[in-house]
Amino acid sequence: MNTQQAIAHRILELCRERQLTPNALSNIAAVPQATIKSILNGESQNPGVVTIKKLCDGFGITLGEFFGTAEFDRLEQEIK
């Protein structure tokens, strides 16, 4: 799993936990539906920190809580 896949997986996981659709998240977080769709479909190679922060605000969590999972800890270095 790469970073983009881990981010998409985490967003979907948080949506499931909170019983939100990606469209509902878009409205809550004030992030365009097209942006969320491109992240979830792997079309966005580098979702910005500001976008992820807005999503975190929509979920009611911090950036640390978003990235503080074993899945992110297991990611290999992308630059070697």
N, C-alpha and C positions, 0 to 999 in steps of 0.2 A: 504494500500500500504506500502511495506517495502522499505528500502533504495535501495536494488538492483533494484527493480521495478521502483523506482523513477529515478534512474540513467538511466536505459534503456529508460524510457519514455522521459526524457530530451534529450537524444541523438537523438532519433527519431524526437522529436519536432524541434530540431535545424537542423537536416537534411532536414526536410520538409521546414522550413523557408528559407534555403539556396539552396533548390532544389538539394541536394546531395543525392546520394545513399550511403548506408554504405560502399560499395566497393570504391566509389570515396573518401569518408572520410578516408578510410584506406590509400589510396595513398597520400592524402594531409597531413595527420597527421603522416605518417610513423609508423602506428600501424598495426600489422598483421590482415588480414581479419578474421582469426580464433578467434583472441582476441575479436574483435568487435562483431562477431557472438555469442560468448559465453556470452558476457555481455547482448546482446539483447535477447537471448534465456533464460536468467536466469540461465545459467550453471555456470557462474562465481559468486561465493558467495561474493567475496571481490575484486572488481577491484581496482588496486593500484592507489595511488595518481599520480604517474608518468605517468601512462597510461591515466588517466583522464586529466592531464595537457597537454599531447600531443594532445589529442582530442580537448581540448580547444584551443590550438595553431592552430590546423587545422580549427576550426570554427572562429578563430580570436577574441576570447573572453578570459576573465580572469576566474580563478577558482571561484572568487567571483560572477561573472555574471552567471556562470554555476549553482552554488548552491544557488544563490540569488533569489529563486522563492518561492511562497506561498506553493507549493507542498513540498519542503524540510522543510519549516518552520512548516508544519503540521505533520511531521513525529513524531511518538511517540518514546520515549526512548526505545532503543533495549536492554539495560541492566537495570534491575530494582532491 
